[in-house]
Amino acid sequence: MDISLENVRHVAKLSRLNLTSAEEELMTEQLNAILHYAEKLNELDTDDVEPTTHVLHVSNVMREDEVRPSLTLEQVMRNAPEEEDGQFKVPAILE
């Protein structure tokens, strides 16, 4: 797949870039060089390679949920400026 000069002009226009003719030519050459380099990856045999989401092994570090002693509702609400039905009462932010 090659990028044409027209493609470069179109993207430059969408990006609101004012490129000179020399810059358009240079961009076309450079973008085609990048695409040709990336196409080399298609030559690799990846049939036995398992897909990965990370380069390094990532494992879940979450602990198991377990019931532990905590504050009672009365202790929690002791510092609340306002409380209603066991919940913090805050000023309305929507009208």
Biopython code that builds the backbone (N, CA, C, O; Angstrom):
import numpy as np
from Bio.PDB.StructureBuilder import StructureBuilder

atoms = [
    (1, "MET", "N", (0.846, -1.180, 0.000)),
    (1, "MET", "CA", (0.000, 0.000, 0.000)),
    (1, "MET", "C", (0.890, 1.242, 0.000)),
    (1, "MET", "O", (1.830, 1.356, 0.787)),
    (2, "ASP", "N", (0.574, 2.150, -0.888)),
    (2, "ASP", "CA", (1.337, 3.394, -0.973)),
    (2, "ASP", "C", (0.434, 4.588, -0.701)),
    (2, "ASP", "O", (-0.768, 4.560, -0.964)),
    (3, "ILE", "N", (1.035, 5.612, -0.179)),
    (3, "ILE", "CA", (0.320, 6.869, 0.035)),
    (3, "ILE", "C", (0.645, 7.778, -1.148)),
    (3, "ILE", "O", (1.808, 7.975, -1.501)),
    (4, "SER", "N", (-0.394, 8.318, -1.742)),
    (4, "SER", "CA", (-0.182, 9.187, -2.904)),
    (4, "SER", "C", (-0.019, 10.634, -2.461)),
    (4, "SER", "O", (-0.304, 10.998, -1.320)),
    (5, "LEU", "N", (0.438, 11.425, -3.384)),
    (5, "LEU", "CA", (0.577, 12.852, -3.137)),
    (5, "LEU", "C", (-0.788, 13.461, -2.827)),
    (5, "LEU", "O", (-0.895, 14.380, -2.016)),
    (6, "GLU", "N", (-1.823, 12.945, -3.473)),
    (6, "GLU", "CA", (-3.184, 13.439, -3.228)),
    (6, "GLU", "C", (-3.626, 13.122, -1.794)),
    (6, "GLU", "O", (-4.294, 13.934, -1.154)),
    (7, "ASN", "N", (-3.249, 11.934, -1.292)),
    (7, "ASN", "CA", (-3.565, 11.588, 0.102)),
    (7, "ASN", "C", (-2.923, 12.570, 1.067)),
    (7, "ASN", "O", (-3.551, 13.024, 2.024)),
    (8, "VAL", "N", (-1.670, 12.890, 0.804)),
    (8, "VAL", "CA", (-0.946, 13.827, 1.668)),
    (8, "VAL", "C", (-1.613, 15.198, 1.617)),
    (8, "VAL", "O", (-1.794, 15.841, 2.651)),
    (9, "ARG", "N", (-1.975, 15.642, 0.431)),
    (9, "ARG", "CA", (-2.636, 16.944, 0.297)),
    (9, "ARG", "C", (-3.976, 16.956, 1.025)),
    (9, "ARG", "O", (-4.334, 17.946, 1.664)),
    (10, "HIS", "N", (-4.711, 15.856, 0.927)),
    (10, "HIS", "CA", (-6.014, 15.762, 1.586)),
    (10, "HIS", "C", (-5.870, 15.835, 3.108)),
    (10, "HIS", "O", (-6.594, 16.578, 3.771)),
    (11, "VAL", "N", (-4.936, 15.063, 3.652)),
    (11, "VAL", "CA", (-4.717, 15.065, 5.102)),
    (11, "VAL", "C", (-4.192, 16.416, 5.568)),
    (11, "VAL", "O", (-4.559, 16.896, 6.641)),
    (12, "ALA", "N", (-3.337, 17.023, 4.766)),
    (12, "ALA", "CA", (-2.818, 18.352, 5.121)),
    (12, "ALA", "C", (-3.958, 19.363, 5.163)),
    (12, "ALA", "O", (-4.007, 20.224, 6.042)),
    (13, "LYS", "N", (-4.866, 19.250, 4.213)),
    (13, "LYS", "CA", (-6.014, 20.167, 4.187)),
    (13, "LYS", "C", (-6.897, 19.945, 5.409)),
    (13, "LYS", "O", (-7.324, 20.907, 6.048)),
    (14, "LEU", "N", (-7.177, 18.679, 5.741)),
    (14, "LEU", "CA", (-7.986, 18.373, 6.920)),
    (14, "LEU", "C", (-7.315, 18.864, 8.201)),
    (14, "LEU", "O", (-7.984, 19.278, 9.149)),
    (15, "SER", "N", (-5.984, 18.810, 8.212)),
    (15, "SER", "CA", (-5.219, 19.234, 9.388)),
    (15, "SER", "C", (-4.938, 20.725, 9.384)),
    (15, "SER", "O", (-4.336, 21.260, 10.315)),
    (16, "ARG", "N", (-5.379, 21.386, 8.331)),
    (16, "ARG", "CA", (-5.145, 22.828, 8.170)),
    (16, "ARG", "C", (-3.650, 23.163, 8.175)),
    (16, "ARG", "O", (-3.204, 24.132, 8.789)),
    (17, "LEU", "N", (-2.903, 22.324, 7.467)),
    (17, "LEU", "CA", (-1.466, 22.551, 7.317)),
    (17, "LEU", "C", (-1.205, 23.124, 5.937)),
    (17, "LEU", "O", (-1.694, 22.594, 4.939)),
    (18, "ASN", "N", (-0.454, 24.182, 5.876)),
    (18, "ASN", "CA", (-0.056, 24.767, 4.607)),
    (18, "ASN", "C", (1.324, 24.240, 4.252)),
    (18, "ASN", "O", (2.337, 24.782, 4.693)),
    (19, "LEU", "N", (1.356, 23.176, 3.451)),
    (19, "LEU", "CA", (2.627, 22.579, 3.061)),
    (19, "LEU", "C", (3.037, 23.087, 1.687)),
    (19, "LEU", "O", (2.207, 23.282, 0.800)),
    (20, "THR", "N", (4.319, 23.292, 1.540)),
    (20, "THR", "CA", (4.843, 23.646, 0.219)),
    (20, "THR", "C", (4.896, 22.376, -0.628)),
    (20, "THR", "O", (4.734, 21.273, -0.107)),
    (21, "SER", "N", (5.119, 22.531, -1.919)),
    (21, "SER", "CA", (5.231, 21.361, -2.807)),
    (21, "SER", "C", (6.367, 20.450, -2.371)),
    (21, "SER", "O", (6.247, 19.226, -2.420)),
    (22, "ALA", "N", (7.465, 21.053, -1.947)),
    (22, "ALA", "CA", (8.610, 20.258, -1.489)),
    (22, "ALA", "C", (8.262, 19.478, -0.228)),
    (22, "ALA", "O", (8.652, 18.319, -0.083)),
    (23, "GLU", "N", (7.527, 20.112, 0.684)),
    (23, "GLU", "CA", (7.120, 19.421, 1.922)),
    (23, "GLU", "C", (6.131, 18.299, 1.618)),
    (23, "GLU", "O", (6.184, 17.243, 2.247)),
    (24, "GLU", "N", (5.230, 18.518, 0.662)),
    (24, "GLU", "CA", (4.285, 17.459, 0.277)),
    (24, "GLU", "C", (5.032, 16.250, -0.273)),
    (24, "GLU", "O", (4.720, 15.108, 0.063)),
    (25, "GLU", "N", (6.012, 16.512, -1.113)),
    (25, "GLU", "CA", (6.819, 15.422, -1.682)),
    (25, "GLU", "C", (7.581, 14.679, -0.587)),
    (25, "GLU", "O", (7.628, 13.449, -0.563)),
    (26, "LEU", "N", (8.173, 15.451, 0.312)),
    (26, "LEU", "CA", (8.941, 14.854, 1.412)),
    (26, "LEU", "C", (8.042, 13.996, 2.303)),
    (26, "LEU", "O", (8.407, 12.877, 2.664)),
    (27, "MET", "N", (6.864, 14.524, 2.656)),
    (27, "MET", "CA", (5.922, 13.769, 3.494)),
    (27, "MET", "C", (5.482, 12.483, 2.802)),
    (27, "MET", "O", (5.371, 11.436, 3.439)),
    (28, "THR", "N", (5.233, 12.565, 1.494)),
    (28, "THR", "CA", (4.824, 11.377, 0.743)),
    (28, "THR", "C", (5.915, 10.314, 0.807)),
    (28, "THR", "O", (5.626, 9.143, 1.055)),
    (29, "GLU", "N", (7.159, 10.711, 0.585)),
    (29, "GLU", "CA", (8.282, 9.771, 0.643)),
    (29, "GLU", "C", (8.436, 9.174, 2.040)),
    (29, "GLU", "O", (8.606, 7.964, 2.189)),
    (30, "GLN", "N", (8.377, 10.026, 3.057)),
    (30, "GLN", "CA", (8.584, 9.554, 4.429)),
    (30, "GLN", "C", (7.456, 8.623, 4.880)),
    (30, "GLN", "O", (7.711, 7.596, 5.510)),
    (31, "LEU", "N", (6.222, 8.980, 4.562)),
    (31, "LEU", "CA", (5.099, 8.123, 4.962)),
    (31, "LEU", "C", (5.142, 6.781, 4.235)),
    (31, "LEU", "O", (4.833, 5.747, 4.827)),
    (32, "ASN", "N", (5.522, 6.788, 2.964)),
    (32, "ASN", "CA", (5.653, 5.529, 2.236)),
    (32, "ASN", "C", (6.783, 4.684, 2.803)),
    (32, "ASN", "O", (6.666, 3.459, 2.859)),
    (33, "ALA", "N", (7.872, 5.312, 3.222)),
    (33, "ALA", "CA", (8.973, 4.570, 3.832)),
    (33, "ALA", "C", (8.517, 3.907, 5.128)),
    (33, "ALA", "O", (8.891, 2.768, 5.409)),
    (34, "ILE", "N", (7.711, 4.615, 5.917)),
    (34, "ILE", "CA", (7.192, 4.048, 7.170)),
    (34, "ILE", "C", (6.293, 2.861, 6.868)),
    (34, "ILE", "O", (6.405, 1.821, 7.517)),
    (35, "LEU", "N", (5.394, 3.002, 5.886)),
    (35, "LEU", "CA", (4.485, 1.901, 5.537)),
    (35, "LEU", "C", (5.243, 0.684, 5.014)),
    (35, "LEU", "O", (4.909, -0.446, 5.369)),
    (36, "HIS", "N", (6.248, 0.897, 4.182)),
    (36, "HIS", "CA", (7.030, -0.221, 3.652)),
    (36, "HIS", "C", (7.783, -0.924, 4.767)),
    (36, "HIS", "O", (7.909, -2.148, 4.756)),
    (37, "TYR", "N", (8.280, -0.167, 5.721)),
    (37, "TYR", "CA", (8.974, -0.776, 6.858)),
    (37, "TYR", "C", (7.994, -1.604, 7.691)),
    (37, "TYR", "O", (8.321, -2.710, 8.119)),
    (38, "ALA", "N", (6.788, -1.066, 7.919)),
    (38, "ALA", "CA", (5.783, -1.785, 8.704)),
    (38, "ALA", "C", (5.309, -3.038, 7.981)),
    (38, "ALA", "O", (4.952, -4.020, 8.630)),
    (39, "GLU", "N", (5.299, -3.025, 6.643)),
    (39, "GLU", "CA", (4.884, -4.199, 5.876)),
    (39, "GLU", "C", (5.837, -5.373, 6.073)),
    (39, "GLU", "O", (5.446, -6.522, 5.871)),
    (40, "LYS", "N", (7.072, -5.104, 6.461)),
    (40, "LYS", "CA", (8.028, -6.184, 6.711)),
    (40, "LYS", "C", (7.551, -7.079, 7.847)),
    (40, "LYS", "O", (7.919, -8.252, 7.904)),
    (41, "LEU", "N", (6.736, -6.538, 8.752)),
    (41, "LEU", "CA", (6.224, -7.342, 9.864)),
    (41, "LEU", "C", (5.327, -8.473, 9.365)),
    (41, "LEU", "O", (5.207, -9.506, 10.024)),
    (42, "ASN", "N", (4.694, -8.282, 8.199)),
    (42, "ASN", "CA", (3.844, -9.324, 7.635)),
    (42, "ASN", "C", (4.647, -10.545, 7.203)),
    (42, "ASN", "O", (4.078, -11.621, 7.020)),
    (43, "GLU", "N", (5.943, -10.397, 7.040)),
    (43, "GLU", "CA", (6.799, -11.513, 6.640)),
    (43, "GLU", "C", (7.102, -12.453, 7.804)),
    (43, "GLU", "O", (7.549, -13.579, 7.587)),
    (44, "LEU", "N", (6.866, -12.009, 9.018)),
    (44, "LEU", "CA", (7.175, -12.833, 10.187)),
    (44, "LEU", "C", (6.159, -13.943, 10.362)),
    (44, "LEU", "O", (4.965, -13.747, 10.133)),
    (45, "ASP", "N", (6.639, -15.115, 10.768)),
    (45, "ASP", "CA", (5.768, -16.245, 11.057)),
    (45, "ASP", "C", (5.312, -16.128, 12.506)),
    (45, "ASP", "O", (6.091, -16.363, 13.429)),
    (46, "THR", "N", (4.051, -15.764, 12.700)),
    (46, "THR", "CA", (3.521, -15.571, 14.055)),
    (46, "THR", "C", (2.448, -16.600, 14.401)),
    (46, "THR", "O", (1.650, -16.384, 15.313)),
    (47, "ASP", "N", (2.427, -17.729, 13.669)),
    (47, "ASP", "CA", (1.400, -18.743, 13.902)),
    (47, "ASP", "C", (1.452, -19.311, 15.315)),
    (47, "ASP", "O", (0.409, -19.584, 15.909)),
    (48, "ASP", "N", (2.653, -19.491, 15.857)),
    (48, "ASP", "CA", (2.795, -20.093, 17.187)),
    (48, "ASP", "C", (2.959, -19.061, 18.290)),
    (48, "ASP", "O", (3.315, -19.412, 19.415)),
    (49, "VAL", "N", (2.706, -17.791, 17.985)),
    (49, "VAL", "CA", (2.859, -16.730, 18.978)),
    (49, "VAL", "C", (1.489, -16.399, 19.560)),
    (49, "VAL", "O", (0.552, -16.052, 18.841)),
    (50, "GLU", "N", (1.403, -16.516, 20.865)),
    (50, "GLU", "CA", (0.133, -16.228, 21.537)),
    (50, "GLU", "C", (-0.081, -14.720, 21.623)),
    (50, "GLU", "O", (0.842, -13.986, 21.975)),
    (51, "PRO", "N", (-1.291, -14.248, 21.305)),
    (51, "PRO", "CA", (-1.558, -12.804, 21.404)),
    (51, "PRO", "C", (-1.377, -12.320, 22.841)),
    (51, "PRO", "O", (-1.715, -13.025, 23.792)),
    (52, "THR", "N", (-0.841, -11.110, 22.987)),
    (52, "THR", "CA", (-0.633, -10.547, 24.310)),
    (52, "THR", "C", (-1.177, -9.132, 24.364)),
    (52, "THR", "O", (-1.299, -8.459, 23.340)),
    (53, "THR", "N", (-1.499, -8.693, 25.559)),
    (53, "THR", "CA", (-1.949, -7.319, 25.744)),
    (53, "THR", "C", (-0.851, -6.471, 26.370)),
    (53, "THR", "O", (-0.888, -5.243, 26.288)),
    (54, "HIS", "N", (0.137, -7.132, 27.002)),
    (54, "HIS", "CA", (1.241, -6.428, 27.635)),
    (54, "HIS", "C", (2.544, -7.131, 27.296)),
    (54, "HIS", "O", (2.565, -8.337, 27.050)),
    (55, "VAL", "N", (3.602, -6.388, 27.286)),
    (55, "VAL", "CA", (4.913, -6.967, 27.028)),
    (55, "VAL", "C", (5.351, -7.807, 28.219)),
    (55, "VAL", "O", (5.968, -8.859, 28.053)),
    (56, "LEU", "N", (5.031, -7.341, 29.414)),
    (56, "LEU", "CA", (5.396, -8.050, 30.633)),
    (56, "LEU", "C", (4.206, -8.829, 31.165)),
    (56, "LEU", "O", (3.055, -8.487, 30.896)),
    (57, "HIS", "N", (4.494, -9.877, 31.920)),
    (57, "HIS", "CA", (3.424, -10.654, 32.535)),
    (57, "HIS", "C", (2.717, -9.799, 33.592)),
    (57, "HIS", "O", (3.360, -9.245, 34.484)),
    (58, "VAL", "N", (1.399, -9.697, 33.483)),
    (58, "VAL", "CA", (0.623, -8.907, 34.425)),
    (58, "VAL", "C", (-0.358, -9.855, 35.102)),
    (58, "VAL", "O", (-1.065, -10.609, 34.433)),
    (59, "SER", "N", (-0.397, -9.815, 36.421)),
    (59, "SER", "CA", (-1.340, -10.664, 37.148)),
    (59, "SER", "C", (-2.184, -9.800, 38.071)),
    (59, "SER", "O", (-1.794, -8.694, 38.446)),
    (60, "ASN", "N", (-3.331, -10.320, 38.422)),
    (60, "ASN", "CA", (-4.250, -9.605, 39.295)),
    (60, "ASN", "C", (-3.677, -9.575, 40.703)),
    (60, "ASN", "O", (-3.334, -10.620, 41.256)),
    (61, "VAL", "N", (-3.571, -8.406, 41.280)),
    (61, "VAL", "CA", (-3.003, -8.274, 42.615)),
    (61, "VAL", "C", (-4.079, -7.940, 43.648)),
    (61, "VAL", "O", (-3.770, -7.511, 44.760)),
    (62, "MET", "N", (-5.333, -8.138, 43.276)),
    (62, "MET", "CA", (-6.424, -7.848, 44.206)),
    (62, "MET", "C", (-6.511, -8.950, 45.259)),
    (62, "MET", "O", (-6.289, -10.125, 44.966)),
    (63, "ARG", "N", (-6.828, -8.563, 46.454)),
    (63, "ARG", "CA", (-6.975, -9.551, 47.522)),
    (63, "ARG", "C", (-8.417, -10.033, 47.559)),
    (63, "ARG", "O", (-9.307, -9.401, 46.991)),
    (64, "GLU", "N", (-8.636, -11.126, 48.212)),
    (64, "GLU", "CA", (-9.981, -11.650, 48.394)),
    (64, "GLU", "C", (-10.761, -10.735, 49.336)),
    (64, "GLU", "O", (-10.199, -10.185, 50.283)),
    (65, "ASP", "N", (-12.051, -10.577, 49.072)),
    (65, "ASP", "CA", (-12.895, -9.802, 49.980)),
    (65, "ASP", "C", (-13.120, -10.604, 51.252)),
    (65, "ASP", "O", (-13.415, -11.798, 51.202)),
    (66, "GLU", "N", (-12.981, -9.947, 52.376)),
    (66, "GLU", "CA", (-13.253, -10.614, 53.647)),
    (66, "GLU", "C", (-13.855, -9.598, 54.608)),
    (66, "GLU", "O", (-13.480, -8.426, 54.611)),
    (67, "VAL", "N", (-14.771, -10.055, 55.401)),
    (67, "VAL", "CA", (-15.427, -9.192, 56.366)),
    (67, "VAL", "C", (-14.451, -8.914, 57.500)),
    (67, "VAL", "O", (-13.859, -9.829, 58.072)),
    (68, "ARG", "N", (-14.296, -7.624, 57.813)),
    (68, "ARG", "CA", (-13.420, -7.226, 58.906)),
    (68, "ARG", "C", (-14.162, -6.206, 59.756)),
    (68, "ARG", "O", (-15.115, -5.586, 59.283)),
    (69, "PRO", "N", (-13.747, -6.026, 60.982)),
    (69, "PRO", "CA", (-14.411, -5.031, 61.824)),
    (69, "PRO", "C", (-14.254, -3.634, 61.215)),
    (69, "PRO", "O", (-13.194, -3.291, 60.691)),
    (70, "SER", "N", (-15.316, -2.841, 61.290)),
    (70, "SER", "CA", (-15.256, -1.477, 60.775)),
    (70, "SER", "C", (-16.100, -0.578, 61.661)),
    (70, "SER", "O", (-16.618, -1.012, 62.689)),
    (71, "LEU", "N", (-16.233, 0.674, 61.258)),
    (71, "LEU", "CA", (-16.986, 1.634, 62.065)),
    (71, "LEU", "C", (-18.476, 1.354, 61.997)),
    (71, "LEU", "O", (-18.988, 0.871, 60.987)),
    (72, "THR", "N", (-19.154, 1.659, 63.072)),
    (72, "THR", "CA", (-20.608, 1.545, 63.058)),
    (72, "THR", "C", (-21.188, 2.767, 62.354)),
    (72, "THR", "O", (-20.488, 3.760, 62.153)),
    (73, "LEU", "N", (-22.448, 2.698, 61.984)),
    (73, "LEU", "CA", (-23.101, 3.813, 61.309)),
    (73, "LEU", "C", (-23.097, 5.055, 62.193)),
    (73, "LEU", "O", (-22.923, 6.169, 61.698)),
    (74, "GLU", "N", (-23.285, 4.873, 63.480)),
    (74, "GLU", "CA", (-23.280, 6.015, 64.393)),
    (74, "GLU", "C", (-21.899, 6.682, 64.433)),
    (74, "GLU", "O", (-21.803, 7.909, 64.464)),
    (75, "GLN", "N", (-20.845, 5.881, 64.432)),
    (75, "GLN", "CA", (-19.500, 6.436, 64.442)),
    (75, "GLN", "C", (-19.201, 7.200, 63.146)),
    (75, "GLN", "O", (-18.545, 8.241, 63.175)),
    (76, "VAL", "N", (-19.670, 6.694, 62.040)),
    (76, "VAL", "CA", (-19.439, 7.347, 60.750)),
    (76, "VAL", "C", (-20.180, 8.672, 60.693)),
    (76, "VAL", "O", (-19.625, 9.677, 60.249)),
    (77, "MET", "N", (-21.423, 8.679, 61.138)),
    (77, "MET", "CA", (-22.247, 9.876, 61.027)),
    (77, "MET", "C", (-21.931, 10.926, 62.090)),
    (77, "MET", "O", (-22.444, 12.044, 62.031)),
    (78, "ARG", "N", (-21.108, 10.577, 63.039)),
    (78, "ARG", "CA", (-20.759, 11.504, 64.107)),
    (78, "ARG", "C", (-20.114, 12.788, 63.559)),
    (78, "ARG", "O", (-20.344, 13.867, 64.106)),
    (79, "ASN", "N", (-19.321, 12.691, 62.504)),
    (79, "ASN", "CA", (-18.644, 13.854, 61.931)),
    (79, "ASN", "C", (-19.375, 14.457, 60.734)),
    (79, "ASN", "O", (-18.890, 15.418, 60.137)),
    (80, "ALA", "N", (-20.518, 13.913, 60.382)),
    (80, "ALA", "CA", (-21.243, 14.437, 59.226)),
    (80, "ALA", "C", (-21.885, 15.773, 59.583)),
    (80, "ALA", "O", (-22.527, 15.887, 60.628)),
    (81, "PRO", "N", (-21.720, 16.803, 58.718)),
    (81, "PRO", "CA", (-22.368, 18.090, 58.994)),
    (81, "PRO", "C", (-23.886, 17.938, 59.042)),
    (81, "PRO", "O", (-24.547, 18.514, 59.907)),
    (82, "GLU", "N", (-24.437, 17.159, 58.107)),
    (82, "GLU", "CA", (-25.868, 16.869, 58.106)),
    (82, "GLU", "C", (-26.058, 15.418, 57.711)),
    (82, "GLU", "O", (-25.299, 14.863, 56.916)),
    (83, "GLU", "N", (-27.097, 14.813, 58.289)),
    (83, "GLU", "CA", (-27.362, 13.402, 58.036)),
    (83, "GLU", "C", (-28.863, 13.214, 57.903)),
    (83, "GLU", "O", (-29.651, 13.860, 58.594)),
    (84, "GLU", "N", (-29.247, 12.312, 56.995)),
    (84, "GLU", "CA", (-30.673, 12.017, 56.821)),
    (84, "GLU", "C", (-30.820, 10.546, 56.458)),
    (84, "GLU", "O", (-30.252, 10.096, 55.463)),
    (85, "ASP", "N", (-31.555, 9.813, 57.228)),
    (85, "ASP", "CA", (-31.812, 8.387, 57.005)),
    (85, "ASP", "C", (-30.530, 7.568, 56.879)),
    (85, "ASP", "O", (-30.452, 6.663, 56.049)),
    (86, "GLY", "N", (-29.521, 7.883, 57.703)),
    (86, "GLY", "CA", (-28.284, 7.119, 57.694)),
    (86, "GLY", "C", (-27.378, 7.438, 56.526)),
    (86, "GLY", "O", (-26.481, 6.657, 56.210)),
    (87, "GLN", "N", (-27.595, 8.582, 55.871)),
    (87, "GLN", "CA", (-26.765, 8.973, 54.731)),
    (87, "GLN", "C", (-26.299, 10.407, 54.914)),
    (87, "GLN", "O", (-26.948, 11.200, 55.596)),
    (88, "PHE", "N", (-25.150, 10.739, 54.290)),
    (88, "PHE", "CA", (-24.686, 12.113, 54.316)),
    (88, "PHE", "C", (-25.647, 12.968, 53.511)),
    (88, "PHE", "O", (-26.046, 12.589, 52.410)),
    (89, "LYS", "N", (-26.020, 14.116, 54.052)),
    (89, "LYS", "CA", (-26.888, 15.038, 53.315)),
    (89, "LYS", "C", (-26.001, 16.156, 52.796)),
    (89, "LYS", "O", (-25.291, 16.810, 53.559)),
    (90, "VAL", "N", (-26.052, 16.366, 51.481)),
    (90, "VAL", "CA", (-25.231, 17.372, 50.829)),
    (90, "VAL", "C", (-26.135, 18.335, 50.064)),
    (90, "VAL", "O", (-27.262, 17.984, 49.714)),
    (91, "PRO", "N", (-25.651, 19.534, 49.807)),
    (91, "PRO", "CA", (-26.460, 20.479, 49.037)),
    (91, "PRO", "C", (-26.707, 19.960, 47.624)),
    (91, "PRO", "O", (-25.845, 19.310, 47.032)),
    (92, "ALA", "N", (-27.879, 20.249, 47.095)),
    (92, "ALA", "CA", (-28.215, 19.838, 45.729)),
    (92, "ALA", "C", (-27.330, 20.601, 44.747)),
    (92, "ALA", "O", (-27.054, 21.786, 44.936)),
    (93, "ILE", "N", (-26.888, 19.907, 43.696)),
    (93, "ILE", "CA", (-26.069, 20.577, 42.695)),
    (93, "ILE", "C", (-26.825, 20.755, 41.373)),
    (93, "ILE", "O", (-26.350, 21.442, 40.469)),
    (94, "LEU", "N", (-27.994, 20.138, 41.269)),
    (94, "LEU", "CA", (-28.805, 20.245, 40.065)),
    (94, "LEU", "C", (-30.057, 21.043, 40.381)),
    (94, "LEU", "O", (-30.609, 20.944, 41.476)),
    (95, "GLU", "N", (-30.487, 21.815, 39.439)),
    (95, "GLU", "CA", (-31.710, 22.592, 39.650)),
    (95, "GLU", "C", (-32.858, 21.974, 38.901)),
    (95, "GLU", "O", (-33.976, 22.486, 38.954)),
]
sb = StructureBuilder()
sb.init_structure("model")
sb.init_model(0)
sb.init_chain("A")
sb.init_seg("    ")
for serial, (resi, resn, name, xyz) in enumerate(atoms, 1):
    if name == "N":
        sb.init_residue(resn, " ", resi, " ")
    sb.init_atom(name, np.array(xyz, "f"), 0.0, 1.0, " ", f" {name:<3s}", serial, name[0])
structure = sb.get_structure()
